[in-house]
Amino acid sequence: MFDLSSSAATAVSSLGGFAPTMDGLAFSPTDILFGLRSDFAALYTIDQVSGVITLCGNLTIAKILGLVGLVFQSDGSLFGS
């Protein structure tokens, strides 16, 4: 978590005992934060208050194509790059 008023950063979550790293982050049109981990080829949602991550699903194609970026279209379509 990053506090804009004090510029302080605090780790608020862990995945399997280690801090998660996300290769791509994107907000959906409904303000849901998604994260992509290309090393695990998985897509997660990230709670913006608690930092808790929840697995949405595995993305075998992400690992094959080397996806590291995410972007949402205004209609809610999610793209990887």
MIDOSE-1310 file (N, C-alpha, C; in nm, 2 decimals, decimal comma, always signed):
residues 81
mfdl	+0,08/-0,11/+0,00/+0,00/+0,00/+0,00/+0,09/+0,12/+0,00; +0,05/+0,23/-0,07/+0,13/+0,35/-0,08/+0,04/+0,46/-0,03; +0,09/+0,53/+0,07/+0,01/+0,65/+0,12/+0,06/+0,77/+0,05; -0,03/+0,83/-0,02/+0,01/+0,95/-0,10/+0,04/+1,07/-0,01
sssa	-0,02/+1,08/+0,11/+0,00/+1,19/+0,19/+0,14/+1,19/+0,26; +0,19/+1,07/+0,29/+0,31/+1,06/+0,36/+0,43/+1,00/+0,27; +0,39/+0,95/+0,16/+0,49/+0,88/+0,07/+0,54/+0,75/+0,13; +0,47/+0,70/+0,23/+0,51/+0,57/+0,29/+0,45/+0,45/+0,22
atav	+0,54/+0,35/+0,21/+0,49/+0,22/+0,15/+0,49/+0,12/+0,25; +0,38/+0,03/+0,25/+0,37/-0,08/+0,34/+0,32/-0,20/+0,27; +0,39/-0,31/+0,29/+0,34/-0,44/+0,24/+0,22/-0,48/+0,31; +0,11/-0,52/+0,24/-0,02/-0,55/+0,30/-0,06/-0,69/+0,27
sslg	+0,01/-0,76/+0,19/-0,04/-0,89/+0,15/+0,08/-0,98/+0,11; +0,06/-1,11/+0,12/+0,16/-1,21/+0,07/+0,08/-1,32/+0,00; +0,15/-1,39/-0,08/+0,09/-1,51/-0,16/+0,18/-1,62/-0,13; +0,14/-1,72/-0,05/+0,22/-1,84/-0,03/+0,34/-1,81/+0,05
gfap	+0,34/-1,70/+0,13/+0,45/-1,67/+0,22/+0,55/-1,58/+0,16; +0,53/-1,53/+0,03/+0,62/-1,43/-0,02/+0,54/-1,32/-0,09; +0,60/-1,21/-0,10/+0,54/-1,09/-0,15/+0,51/-1,11/-0,30; +0,38/-1,09/-0,34/+0,35/-1,11/-0,48/+0,41/-1,00/-0,57
tmdg	+0,45/-1,04/-0,69/+0,49/-0,94/-0,79/+0,40/-0,95/-0,90; +0,35/-0,84/-0,95/+0,26/-0,84/-1,06/+0,33/-0,78/-1,18; +0,32/-0,84/-1,29/+0,38/-0,79/-1,42/+0,30/-0,68/-1,48; +0,17/-0,70/-1,47/+0,08/-0,60/-1,53/-0,04/-0,57/-1,43
lafs	-0,08/-0,44/-1,43/-0,19/-0,40/-1,35/-0,29/-0,32/-1,43; -0,41/-0,33/-1,41/-0,51/-0,25/-1,48/-0,64/-0,24/-1,40; -0,71/-0,13/-1,41/-0,84/-0,11/-1,34/-0,94/-0,13/-1,45; -1,04/-0,21/-1,41/-1,16/-0,23/-1,49/-1,24/-0,11/-1,50
ptdi	-1,34/-0,10/-1,59/-1,43/+0,02/-1,59/-1,51/+0,03/-1,47; -1,53/-0,08/-1,39/-1,60/-0,08/-1,27/-1,51/-0,06/-1,14; -1,38/-0,02/-1,17/-1,28/+0,02/-1,06/-1,23/-0,10/-0,99; -1,23/-0,22/-1,05/-1,17/-0,34/-0,99/-1,03/-0,35/-1,04
lfgl	-0,93/-0,37/-0,95/-0,79/-0,37/-0,99/-0,75/-0,52/-1,02; -0,70/-0,54/-1,13/-0,65/-0,67/-1,18/-0,50/-0,67/-1,19; -0,44/-0,79/-1,16/-0,30/-0,80/-1,17/-0,26/-0,93/-1,25; -0,16/-0,93/-1,33/-0,11/-1,04/-1,41/+0,02/-1,08/-1,36
rsdf	+0,04/-1,21/-1,33/+0,17/-1,27/-1,30/+0,21/-1,36/-1,41; +0,30/-1,31/-1,49/+0,34/-1,39/-1,61/+0,42/-1,52/-1,57; +0,49/-1,51/-1,46/+0,57/-1,63/-1,41/+0,48/-1,75/-1,38; +0,36/-1,71/-1,32/+0,26/-1,82/-1,28/+0,15/-1,83/-1,39
aaly	+0,15/-1,74/-1,49/+0,05/-1,73/-1,59/-0,09/-1,73/-1,53; -0,11/-1,63/-1,44/-0,23/-1,62/-1,36/-0,28/-1,48/-1,36; -0,41/-1,46/-1,35/-0,48/-1,33/-1,34/-0,55/-1,33/-1,20; -0,53/-1,21/-1,13/-0,58/-1,19/-1,00/-0,66/-1,06/-0,99
tidq	-0,75/-1,06/-0,89/-0,81/-0,93/-0,85/-0,73/-0,89/-0,73; -0,72/-0,76/-0,71/-0,64/-0,71/-0,59/-0,74/-0,61/-0,52; -0,76/-0,64/-0,39/-0,85/-0,56/-0,31/-0,77/-0,43/-0,28; -0,83/-0,31/-0,32/-0,76/-0,19/-0,31/-0,74/-0,14/-0,16
vsgv	-0,82/-0,19/-0,07/-0,81/-0,15/+0,07/-0,71/-0,24/+0,15; -0,73/-0,37/+0,13/-0,66/-0,47/+0,22/-0,53/-0,52/+0,14; -0,53/-0,51/+0,01/-0,42/-0,57/-0,06/-0,43/-0,72/-0,09; -0,54/-0,78/-0,04/-0,56/-0,92/-0,06/-0,58/-0,95/-0,21
itlc	-0,51/-1,06/-0,26/-0,52/-1,10/-0,40/-0,60/-1,22/-0,41; -0,69/-1,23/-0,51/-0,77/-1,35/-0,53/-0,75/-1,40/-0,68; -0,72/-1,52/-0,69/-0,70/-1,58/-0,82/-0,83/-1,58/-0,90; -0,82/-1,53/-1,02/-0,94/-1,53/-1,11/-0,93/-1,66/-1,20
gnlt	-0,80/-1,69/-1,24/-0,78/-1,81/-1,32/-0,64/-1,81/-1,38; -0,61/-1,93/-1,43/-0,48/-1,95/-1,49/-0,49/-1,91/-1,64; -0,38/-1,85/-1,69/-0,37/-1,81/-1,83/-0,25/-1,87/-1,90; -0,27/-1,99/-1,94/-0,15/-2,06/-2,00/-0,10/-1,97/-2,12
iaki	-0,19/-1,91/-2,19/-0,15/-1,83/-2,31/-0,06/-1,71/-2,26; -0,07/-1,66/-2,14/+0,01/-1,55/-2,09/+0,16/-1,60/-2,09; +0,18/-1,72/-2,05/+0,32/-1,77/-2,04/+0,38/-1,80/-2,18; +0,29/-1,85/-2,26/+0,34/-1,88/-2,40/+0,37/-1,76/-2,48
lglv	+0,29/-1,65/-2,46/+0,31/-1,53/-2,54/+0,40/-1,43/-2,47; +0,43/-1,46/-2,34/+0,51/-1,36/-2,26/+0,44/-1,23/-2,23; +0,31/-1,24/-2,20/+0,24/-1,12/-2,16/+0,28/-1,06/-2,03; +0,30/-0,93/-2,03/+0,34/-0,87/-1,91/+0,26/-0,74/-1,88
glvf	+0,16/-0,71/-1,97/+0,08/-0,59/-1,95/-0,06/-0,62/-1,96; -0,15/-0,53/-1,90/-0,29/-0,54/-1,91/-0,35/-0,41/-1,94; -0,46/-0,41/-2,01/-0,54/-0,29/-2,03/-0,68/-0,32/-2,06; -0,77/-0,24/-2,00/-0,91/-0,26/-2,02/-0,96/-0,16/-2,13
qsdg	-1,06/-0,21/-2,21/-1,13/-0,12/-2,30/-1,25/-0,07/-2,22; -1,31/+0,04/-2,27/-1,42/+0,10/-2,19/-1,54/+0,01/-2,18; -1,56/-0,09/-2,27/-1,67/-0,18/-2,26/-1,64/-0,30/-2,17; -1,52/-0,30/-2,10/-1,49/-0,40/-2,01/-1,40/-0,52/-2,06
slfg	-1,37/-0,51/-2,19/-1,28/-0,61/-2,25/-1,14/-0,60/-2,20; -1,08/-0,71/-2,16/-0,94/-0,70/-2,10/-0,85/-0,76/-2,21; -0,74/-0,69/-2,23/-0,64/-0,72/-2,33/-0,50/-0,74/-2,26; -0,42/-0,83/-2,30/-0,29/-0,85/-2,25/-0,19/-0,81/-2,36
s	-0,07/-0,77/-2,32/+0,03/-0,73/-2,42/+0,17/-0,78/-2,37
